[in-house]
Amino acid sequence: MSRFMNNISLGNMVNANSTLFIQYRVGGGKSSNLGAGAINGIGTIDFVVAGPSQQINQSVVASLSLTNITAAIGGANQMSVEEIRNYISYNFSAQQRAVTIKDYVARVRTMPSAYGAPAKVSATEIENKIIINILSYTPDGKLTSNVTPTLVNNIANYLSNYRMLNDYINVGAAKVVDLGIEVDLILDNSSSQGEVISNVITKVSDYFNVDKMEMGTDLNLGQLKSEIMNQPGVLNIVDLKVFNKVGGQYSQSVSAQPYINQTTKQIGLLDDTVFAQANEVLQIRYPNKDIAIRVKKPIKPTFI
């Protein structure tokens, strides 16, 4: 056949050196989130080039390549049984209407998966203005303020069916405040120092698990210290400092709590607590380097 009909009904002929952009959707929880350039494998290909030269035909087929130039984000895991139980109770009391702030949060969390799934969601009200703040997951499972416009629009349109008549809905990205923890410890001499330090880092990392942290949840250092003190081999906590990690590989969000050191961005603690605003979530982005453990030896005073 010497001619190829090129029209909208049958599709358009692809010109030489063309790039095709394909949009896809997959549901698989956080594991579906991928970084830019992560998709580059080609599976089964039904691709036939019927040119006069077999060598050129094979060269054209072999030239096919693919990659994702943007990150795939927004996937969230299934809710836990306890979360489902709570949202069902909110939904029942609302009777298909969003009356309270909790109703709006429940509506977003139980929104049909076809519209997307935010990693975290919170809601606040200011003079009948309902402010919905959401976060997504990065490809490595961390929280990010980088949410897609599609998800934002889907949530706004979905909630418009349930809002009260005089409520105005605004949907936007929340803030992720990245933290660093520095702990000075005194250890039992009979314990393996490396093992104790590893256990403490694991315990602090688990305390900041993104699946447990919700927006607006304050960091109670008393509870964290208790978790550390319960680790075998730990005799005492000499000091515990919290730093705000900003810029570069970290979020641009700055803690609303004042620094006591502008250079290191050490956060000044209030009542041994780091407070989070309603649209903020506290996170340790890189536990392996943002949790520092220093072992100190007790210095006995000289008595006269």
C-alpha positions in Angstrom: 0.0 0.0 0.0 1.7 3.2 -1.1 -0.5 5.7 0.7 -1.4 6.2 4.3 -4.6 8.0 5.2 -3.8 10.6 7.9 -6.9 11.9 9.6 -8.4 12.3 13.1 -10.6 9.2 12.8 -7.8 6.8 12.2 -5.1 8.7 14.1 -2.2 10.8 13.0 0.9 9.7 11.3 3.9 10.0 13.6 6.6 12.2 12.1 10.3 11.3 12.3 12.1 11.9 15.6 8.8 12.4 17.4 8.2 12.1 21.2 4.9 10.7 22.3 3.5 11.7 25.7 1.3 9.1 27.4 -0.6 9.7 30.6 -1.4 6.7 32.8 -3.0 5.9 36.1 -2.1 3.0 38.3 -3.4 2.0 41.8 -0.9 0.3 44.1 -0.5 2.5 47.1 2.8 4.2 48.0 4.7 1.6 45.9 3.2 3.2 42.7 5.0 6.4 43.3 8.1 6.7 41.1 10.7 9.3 40.6 11.4 11.0 37.2 13.3 8.7 34.9 12.4 5.5 36.9 10.3 4.0 34.0 12.6 3.0 31.2 12.0 -0.7 30.6 10.1 -1.9 27.5 8.0 -5.0 27.7 6.3 -6.8 24.8 6.3 -4.7 21.6 3.8 -5.1 18.8 5.8 -2.9 16.4 6.2 -3.7 12.7 8.1 -1.6 10.2 7.5 -2.7 6.7 10.1 -0.7 4.8 12.1 -1.9 1.7 15.3 -2.4 3.8 15.3 -5.0 6.5 18.4 -3.4 8.1 16.7 0.0 8.4 13.5 -1.7 9.7 15.4 -3.3 12.5 17.2 -0.1 13.3 13.9 1.8 13.6 12.4 -0.9 15.9 15.6 -0.9 18.0 15.5 2.9 18.3 12.3 2.9 20.4 12.9 4.1 24.0 10.8 5.4 26.8 11.1 7.2 30.1 8.9 9.3 32.5 10.1 12.9 32.5 7.9 13.7 35.5 7.6 11.9 38.8 4.5 9.8 39.5 3.2 10.9 42.9 0.0 10.9 44.9 -0.5 7.2 45.7 -1.5 6.3 49.2 -1.8 2.9 51.0 -5.1 1.5 52.2 -6.5 3.0 55.4 -6.0 1.0 58.6 -9.0 -0.7 60.3 -8.9 2.0 63.0 -9.0 4.8 60.5 -11.9 3.3 58.6 -13.8 2.8 61.9 -13.3 6.5 62.8 -14.3 7.8 59.3 -17.4 5.6 59.3 -18.6 7.2 62.5 -18.0 10.7 61.2 -19.9 9.8 58.0 -22.8 8.4 59.8 -23.3 11.4 62.0 -23.0 13.8 59.0 -25.8 12.0 57.1 -24.2 12.6 53.7 -23.4 16.2 54.5 -20.2 17.9 55.5 -21.2 19.8 58.6 -18.1 19.8 60.8 -14.4 20.0 60.0 -14.1 16.2 60.7 -16.8 15.6 58.1 -14.7 17.3 55.4 -11.6 15.3 56.4 -13.7 12.1 56.3 -15.1 12.9 52.9 -11.7 13.4 51.4 -10.3 10.2 53.0 -13.2 8.2 51.7 -13.3 9.8 48.3 -13.4 7.3 45.4 -10.0 6.2 44.4 -10.6 7.2 40.7 -10.2 10.9 41.9 -6.8 10.2 43.6 -5.7 9.8 47.2 -3.8 12.4 49.3 -1.2 11.1 51.7 -2.4 13.4 54.5 -5.3 15.8 54.8 -6.4 18.4 57.3 -9.2 21.0 57.4 -9.6 24.3 59.2 -12.4 26.8 59.1 -12.1 30.6 59.0 -15.4 32.5 58.7 -17.2 29.8 56.7 -14.1 29.3 54.6 -13.2 25.6 54.7 -9.4 25.3 54.1 -8.4 21.8 53.0 -4.7 21.1 53.2 -3.2 18.0 51.6 0.1 16.3 51.1 1.5 13.6 48.7 4.1 10.9 48.9 7.5 11.2 47.1 8.6 8.1 45.2 10.7 7.0 48.3 7.6 7.3 50.6 8.4 10.6 52.2 5.8 13.4 52.5 5.9 16.3 50.1 4.0 19.5 49.5 4.2 18.9 45.7 0.6 17.9 45.0 -0.8 17.7 41.5 -3.4 20.3 40.3 -5.5 17.4 39.1 -5.8 16.0 42.7 -6.5 19.5 44.1 -9.3 20.1 41.5 -10.8 16.6 42.0 -11.1 17.2 45.8 -12.6 20.7 45.4 -15.2 19.4 42.9 -16.0 16.3 45.0 -16.5 18.3 48.2 -18.8 20.7 46.4 -21.4 18.0 46.4 -21.4 17.7 50.2 -20.6 21.2 51.5 -23.0 23.4 53.4 -24.7 26.1 51.4 -22.7 29.0 53.0 -19.3 27.1 53.1 -16.6 28.2 50.7 -13.9 25.5 50.0 -10.3 26.2 49.3 -7.9 23.2 48.6 -4.2 23.6 48.7 -0.8 22.1 49.7 0.1 21.7 53.3 3.6 22.2 54.7 6.2 19.6 55.5 8.7 20.7 58.2 11.8 18.6 58.0 13.7 18.0 61.3 17.0 16.7 62.5 17.5 15.2 65.9 20.7 15.2 68.0 20.9 13.1 71.1 23.6 12.9 73.8 23.6 9.7 75.7 25.4 8.0 78.6 25.5 4.2 78.0 26.1 1.2 80.1 29.8 0.2 79.8 28.9 -3.4 79.4 26.7 -2.8 76.4 27.7 -2.9 72.8 27.9 0.8 71.8 27.2 0.3 68.1 24.2 -1.9 68.8 22.7 0.5 71.3 23.2 3.5 68.9 21.6 1.5 66.1 18.6 0.6 68.2 18.1 4.2 69.3 18.2 5.5 65.7 15.6 2.8 64.8 13.4 3.8 67.7 13.6 7.6 66.8 12.9 6.8 63.1 9.9 4.6 64.1 8.6 7.5 66.2 8.5 9.7 63.2 7.0 7.1 60.9 5.0 9.1 58.2 2.1 6.7 58.6 1.8 7.7 62.3 2.3 11.4 61.9 -0.7 13.6 61.1 -0.9 17.2 60.3 -1.0 19.4 63.4 0.5 16.8 65.6 3.0 18.3 68.1 6.4 16.6 68.8 6.3 15.7 72.5 10.0 15.2 73.5 9.0 13.7 76.8 7.4 10.8 75.0 10.4 10.5 72.6 12.8 10.5 75.5 10.8 7.8 77.2 11.1 5.7 74.1 14.9 6.2 74.0 15.3 5.5 77.8 13.6 2.2 77.4 16.3 0.9 75.1 18.7 -1.6 76.7 22.0 -0.1 77.5 20.9 3.6 77.8 21.6 5.0 81.2 20.7 8.6 80.7 19.8 11.3 78.2 22.2 14.2 78.6 20.7 16.4 75.9 18.2 16.3 73.0 18.2 19.0 70.4 15.9 19.5 67.4 17.0 21.3 64.2 15.0 22.6 61.2 16.3 21.2 57.9 15.5 23.7 55.2 16.4 23.9 51.5 18.4 21.7 49.1 17.1 18.1 49.5 14.7 19.3 52.2 11.5 21.1 52.2 11.4 24.9 52.0 9.0 25.1 55.0 10.4 26.9 58.1 9.2 26.0 61.6 7.0 28.7 63.1 8.8 28.1 66.4 11.7 30.5 66.8 15.3 29.4 66.4 17.8 29.7 69.3 20.7 29.5 66.8 20.1 31.0 63.3 23.2 29.3 61.9 22.3 25.7 62.8 18.6 26.4 62.8 18.2 24.8 66.3 14.6 25.1 67.3 13.9 26.7 70.7 11.7 24.2 72.6 8.6 25.3 74.4 7.6 23.1 77.3 9.9 20.4 75.8 7.7 20.4 72.7 8.0 21.3 69.0 4.5 22.6 68.1 3.0 22.1 64.6 0.4 24.3 63.0 -2.8 22.8 61.7 -1.4 22.7 58.1 2.0 21.3 59.1 3.4 17.9 59.6 6.8 17.2 61.3 9.0 14.7 59.5 12.6 13.3 59.5 13.3 13.0 55.8 16.6 11.1 56.0 16.9 9.1 59.3 20.3 7.8 58.5 21.9 11.2 58.5 19.4 13.4 60.3 19.4 11.4 63.6 22.7 11.9 65.3 23.7 10.0 68.5 26.6 11.1 70.6 27.9 9.0 73.4 29.3 10.9 76.4 31.2 9.6 79.4 30.0 10.9 82.8 32.4 13.4 84.5 32.4 12.9 88.2 32.9 16.1 90.3 35.7 16.5 92.7 34.5 16.7 96.3 36.5 18.7 98.8 
